[in-house]
Amino acid sequence: MNGKLKRAVDVLMTVALLILEGYQFWGEKAHEWVGAGTFVLFIAHRILNRGWYRNLFRGKYSPRRIFHVCVDMLTLFAMIVLMYSGIVLSRYVFSFLPIESGLAMARRLHILGSYWGFLLMSLHLGLHWNMVLGAVRRKIPSHSRRFHRICFGLGLFVALYGVWVFVKRDFFTYLFLRSEFVFLDYEEPKILFYLDYLSLMGMCIFISISLHIAGIACDTATNKEFKT
């Protein structure tokens, strides 16, 4: 039951994340409510995975574990930044709060948190992609080399397209706050926008899986050297 609840929370967070990225399609009010809901889901996610914190200072830190912890902690930091800046900028959900200053700084933080948060949460999703693949294998059992090659080819194609989207949508500008004004195309078809953002998410997942596999290989090599 707990596993199903975790998966439900993760799926809802992923959907909410994509809705939030499409601010221009849904409007400010919906953006705020979905954002508030995402924060609730994020807190639920952390509570359901509280065992991760208990084990944080236990065991050895391999390169793979260091990467996992860094991604998770940076994701947590990005979410805190988004929570704070979203509350300060709120005109609907948290409008009852007597906040009258800090709007300019909150706007900058919200841009940084939004762009870094999307990439970090996508990397985080990639770290747990084995659970998704496990569910797929139970539905479509296949262990053939051809099946794995097809999956790799599709993943690589999506990742490369994601790199092109990253450049096309000028992510570097917003990740490093070279502009405080985000360009929003209100005339862009939703399907094209979300295909682009799904590709960006796929790019991050592909990077996470690749680094995860490299980490396993590194751990294996280190263990062999230690034994010899």
C-alpha positions as CSV (number, residue, x, y, z in Angstrom):
1,M,0.0,0.0,0.0
2,N,2.8,2.4,0.9
3,G,4.5,1.6,-2.4
4,K,1.4,2.4,-4.4
5,L,1.0,5.7,-2.5
6,K,4.6,6.7,-3.2
7,R,4.1,6.0,-6.9
8,A,0.8,7.9,-7.0
9,V,2.5,10.9,-5.3
10,D,5.4,10.7,-7.8
11,V,3.1,10.6,-10.8
12,L,1.0,13.5,-9.5
13,M,4.2,15.6,-8.9
14,T,5.5,14.9,-12.4
15,V,2.2,15.9,-14.0
16,A,2.0,19.0,-11.8
17,L,5.6,19.9,-12.7
18,L,4.7,19.9,-16.4
19,I,1.6,22.0,-15.8
20,L,3.6,24.6,-13.8
21,E,6.2,24.9,-16.7
22,G,3.3,25.8,-19.0
23,Y,2.4,28.9,-17.1
24,Q,1.2,30.8,-20.2
25,F,-1.4,28.1,-21.0
26,W,-3.2,27.9,-17.7
27,G,-2.9,31.4,-16.2
28,E,-1.6,32.8,-12.9
29,K,-4.4,31.6,-10.6
30,A,-4.2,28.0,-11.8
31,H,-0.4,28.2,-11.6
32,E,-0.5,29.2,-8.0
33,W,-3.0,26.5,-7.0
34,V,-1.1,23.8,-8.8
35,G,2.1,25.2,-7.2
36,A,0.6,25.0,-3.7
37,G,-0.5,21.5,-4.4
38,T,2.9,20.5,-5.7
39,F,4.4,21.7,-2.4
40,V,2.0,19.6,-0.4
41,L,2.9,16.6,-2.6
42,F,6.6,17.3,-2.2
43,I,6.2,17.3,1.6
44,A,4.2,14.0,1.4
45,H,7.0,12.6,-0.8
46,R,9.6,13.5,1.8
47,I,7.6,12.0,4.6
48,L,7.0,8.8,2.7
49,N,10.7,8.5,2.0
50,R,11.9,9.6,5.4
51,G,14.0,6.5,5.7
52,W,16.4,8.1,3.3
53,Y,17.3,10.8,5.9
54,R,17.8,8.1,8.6
55,N,20.4,6.4,6.4
56,L,22.1,9.6,5.2
57,F,25.0,9.2,7.6
58,R,25.3,5.4,7.5
59,G,27.5,3.4,5.3
60,K,30.2,4.3,2.8
61,Y,29.9,7.0,0.2
62,S,30.7,5.7,-3.3
63,P,30.8,8.1,-6.3
64,R,27.3,6.8,-7.2
65,R,25.9,7.5,-3.8
66,I,27.5,11.0,-3.7
67,F,25.8,11.8,-7.0
68,H,22.4,10.6,-5.7
69,V,22.7,12.6,-2.5
70,C,23.9,15.7,-4.3
71,V,20.9,15.6,-6.7
72,D,18.4,15.0,-3.9
73,M,19.8,17.8,-1.7
74,L,19.9,20.2,-4.5
75,T,16.4,19.3,-5.5
76,L,15.3,19.9,-1.9
77,F,17.0,23.3,-1.9
78,A,15.4,24.2,-5.2
79,M,11.9,23.3,-3.8
80,I,12.5,25.4,-0.7
81,V,13.5,28.4,-2.9
82,L,10.3,27.9,-5.0
83,M,8.1,27.6,-1.9
84,Y,9.5,30.8,-0.5
85,S,9.4,32.9,-3.7
86,G,6.0,31.5,-4.7
87,I,4.5,32.6,-1.3
88,V,6.1,36.0,-1.6
89,L,4.8,36.5,-5.2
90,S,1.4,35.0,-4.5
91,R,-1.6,37.1,-5.5
92,Y,-4.3,34.5,-4.9
93,V,-3.5,31.5,-2.7
94,F,-1.3,33.3,-0.1
95,S,-2.7,36.8,-0.7
96,F,-3.9,36.9,3.0
97,L,-0.2,37.1,4.2
98,P,1.0,40.7,4.9
99,I,4.0,40.6,2.6
100,E,4.9,43.9,1.1
101,S,8.6,43.7,0.3
102,G,11.1,41.5,-1.3
103,L,9.2,41.0,-4.5
104,A,12.1,41.8,-6.8
105,M,14.4,39.2,-5.1
106,A,11.6,36.7,-5.0
107,R,11.0,37.1,-8.7
108,R,14.7,36.3,-9.4
109,L,14.6,33.4,-7.0
110,H,11.5,32.0,-8.7
111,I,13.1,32.0,-12.1
112,L,16.2,30.3,-10.8
113,G,14.2,27.8,-8.8
114,S,11.9,27.0,-11.7
115,Y,14.6,26.2,-14.2
116,W,17.0,24.5,-11.9
117,G,14.2,22.8,-10.1
118,F,12.8,21.3,-13.4
119,L,16.2,19.9,-14.4
120,L,17.0,18.6,-10.9
121,M,13.6,17.0,-10.4
122,S,14.0,15.3,-13.8
123,L,17.5,14.0,-12.8
124,H,16.0,12.8,-9.5
125,L,13.3,11.0,-11.6
126,G,16.1,9.3,-13.6
127,L,17.7,8.0,-10.5
128,H,14.6,6.0,-9.7
129,W,13.8,5.1,-13.3
130,N,14.5,1.4,-12.6
131,M,11.2,1.3,-10.7
132,V,9.4,2.6,-13.8
133,L,11.2,0.1,-16.0
134,G,10.3,-2.7,-13.6
135,A,6.6,-1.8,-13.9
136,V,7.0,-1.9,-17.7
137,R,8.7,-5.2,-17.7
138,R,5.9,-6.7,-15.6
139,K,3.5,-5.6,-18.3
140,I,5.7,-6.3,-21.3
141,P,8.2,-9.0,-20.2
142,S,11.2,-8.9,-22.5
143,H,14.9,-9.5,-21.8
144,S,16.2,-9.7,-25.4
145,R,19.2,-7.7,-26.6
146,R,17.1,-6.3,-29.4
147,F,14.5,-4.9,-26.9
148,H,17.3,-3.2,-24.9
149,R,18.9,-1.8,-28.0
150,I,15.6,-0.3,-29.1
151,C,15.0,1.2,-25.7
152,F,18.6,2.6,-25.7
153,G,18.1,4.0,-29.2
154,L,14.8,5.7,-28.3
155,G,16.3,7.1,-25.1
156,L,19.3,8.5,-27.0
157,F,17.1,10.1,-29.6
158,V,15.0,11.8,-26.9
159,A,18.1,12.9,-25.1
160,L,19.6,14.4,-28.2
161,Y,16.4,16.2,-29.0
162,G,16.3,17.4,-25.4
163,V,19.8,18.9,-25.8
164,W,18.5,20.8,-28.9
165,V,15.4,22.0,-26.9
166,F,17.7,23.1,-24.1
167,V,19.6,25.4,-26.5
168,K,16.6,26.5,-28.5
169,R,14.7,27.5,-25.4
170,D,17.7,29.4,-24.0
171,F,17.9,27.6,-20.7
172,F,21.4,28.9,-20.0
173,T,20.0,32.4,-19.9
174,Y,17.6,31.6,-17.1
175,L,19.7,29.1,-15.3
176,F,22.3,31.8,-14.7
177,L,19.8,34.7,-14.5
178,R,21.3,36.5,-17.5
179,S,17.8,37.9,-18.0
180,E,15.1,38.6,-15.4
181,F,12.3,38.4,-17.9
182,V,11.2,35.0,-19.2
183,F,9.9,34.9,-22.8
184,L,6.5,33.2,-23.0
185,D,5.0,32.3,-26.3
186,Y,1.2,32.4,-25.7
187,E,0.5,31.4,-29.3
188,E,2.6,28.2,-29.2
189,P,0.7,25.0,-29.5
190,K,0.5,23.1,-26.2
191,I,1.4,19.8,-27.8
192,L,4.7,21.2,-29.2
193,F,5.5,22.9,-25.9
194,Y,5.0,19.7,-23.9
195,L,6.8,17.5,-26.4
196,D,9.8,19.8,-25.9
197,Y,9.6,19.7,-22.1
198,L,9.1,15.9,-22.1
199,S,12.2,15.7,-24.2
200,L,14.1,17.9,-21.7
201,M,12.9,15.6,-18.9
202,G,14.0,12.6,-21.0
203,M,17.4,14.1,-21.5
204,C,17.9,14.4,-17.7
205,I,16.6,10.9,-17.2
206,F,19.1,9.6,-19.8
207,I,22.0,11.5,-18.1
208,S,21.0,10.1,-14.7
209,I,20.8,6.6,-15.9
210,S,24.1,6.9,-17.7
211,L,25.9,8.3,-14.6
212,H,24.2,5.7,-12.5
213,I,25.5,2.9,-14.7
214,A,29.0,4.5,-14.7
215,G,28.8,4.7,-10.9
216,I,28.0,1.0,-10.7
217,A,31.0,0.2,-13.0
218,C,33.2,2.4,-10.9
219,D,32.1,0.7,-7.7
220,T,32.6,-2.7,-9.2
221,A,36.1,-1.8,-10.3
222,T,37.0,-0.3,-6.9
223,N,35.8,-3.5,-5.1
224,K,37.9,-5.7,-7.4
225,E,41.0,-3.6,-6.7
226,F,40.3,-3.7,-3.0
227,K,39.9,-7.5,-3.1
228,T,43.1,-8.0,-5.0
